[in-house]
Amino acid sequence: TAAMATLDSIAEGQVPSDAEAAKRFMSKLMNTSVRAHIDDGRIISGQLWCFDQLKNLILLSGYETRADSEGHQSEHRALGPLILVPGKYIRKLEATKNSTEAAIAAANESEFA
């Protein structure tokens, strides 16, 4: 179906043309662990609490990971209970494969229920 194809393309990192499919997918990722890669090379990790139309994220129990010059993760630092990650600095948002697959399945179920 068209909805299934759109959600599969989201999981593969492609931007869906259907805004509703993207909203369903992201809503199913709420309260899961994510990593936001930001412009300066840091990775901000935490539980996805909310986001807005400007792609700003609020993460729970966030921590920062820095990479050395060779790209190896070298330094971890706790950031606090609530973290705002400005959307304008986010290059990539990652979730675990299990969370992504579960979000696709749940979004597909809600689409056809």
C-alpha positions in Angstrom: 0.0 0.0 0.0 1.0 3.6 -0.4 1.1 4.2 3.4 3.4 1.2 3.9 5.8 2.3 1.2 5.9 5.8 2.7 6.7 4.5 6.2 9.3 2.2 4.8 11.0 5.1 3.1 11.1 7.0 6.4 12.9 4.1 8.0 15.5 4.1 5.2 16.3 7.8 5.9 14.2 9.3 3.0 12.0 12.2 3.6 8.4 11.2 3.0 6.2 13.3 0.7 3.2 12.6 2.9 3.3 14.8 6.0 0.7 12.7 7.8 2.9 9.6 7.4 5.9 11.4 8.9 3.8 12.7 11.8 2.5 9.1 12.6 6.0 7.7 12.4 7.5 10.4 14.7 4.6 10.1 17.2 5.4 6.4 17.6 9.0 7.2 18.4 8.1 9.3 21.4 9.5 8.0 24.7 12.2 6.0 22.9 16.0 6.5 23.0 17.4 8.6 20.2 20.6 10.3 19.2 20.8 13.7 17.6 24.0 14.4 15.7 24.7 18.2 15.7 26.7 20.5 13.5 29.8 20.7 15.8 30.3 16.9 15.8 28.7 16.2 19.2 26.0 13.5 19.7 23.2 14.3 22.1 21.4 11.2 23.3 18.3 10.7 25.5 14.7 9.8 25.5 12.6 11.7 22.9 10.0 13.7 24.9 8.7 16.1 22.3 9.6 18.1 19.2 8.1 21.1 17.4 7.6 22.4 13.8 11.1 23.9 13.9 12.6 20.5 14.6 13.6 21.5 18.2 13.8 18.4 20.4 13.3 17.9 24.1 15.2 14.9 25.4 14.9 13.4 28.9 18.0 12.2 30.8 20.3 13.6 28.1 24.0 13.1 27.7 26.6 14.3 25.3 29.2 12.3 23.4 32.2 13.9 21.8 34.4 12.3 19.2 38.1 12.7 18.8 39.8 13.8 15.6 39.6 10.2 14.2 35.9 9.9 14.8 36.1 7.6 17.8 33.7 8.4 20.6 35.9 9.6 23.5 34.1 11.7 26.1 30.7 11.3 27.7 29.0 13.9 29.8 25.6 14.0 31.5 23.6 17.1 30.5 20.6 17.0 32.8 17.0 15.8 33.2 15.6 17.9 30.3 17.6 18.9 27.3 16.6 21.3 24.4 18.4 20.5 21.2 17.8 23.3 18.7 16.6 22.0 15.4 18.8 24.3 13.3 21.9 22.4 14.6 20.6 18.9 14.1 22.2 17.1 11.1 20.8 13.6 11.8 18.4 11.9 14.2 18.8 8.2 14.9 16.7 5.7 16.8 17.4 2.0 17.3 16.4 -0.4 14.6 13.9 -2.0 17.0 12.3 1.3 17.8 12.1 2.3 14.2 10.5 -1.1 13.2 8.0 -0.8 16.0 7.1 2.7 15.0 6.5 1.6 11.4 4.4 -1.3 12.5 2.4 0.8 15.0 1.9 3.6 12.4 0.7 1.0 9.8 -1.7 -0.6 12.3 -3.2 2.8 13.2 -3.5 3.7 9.6 -5.7 0.6 8.8 -7.6 0.3 12.1 
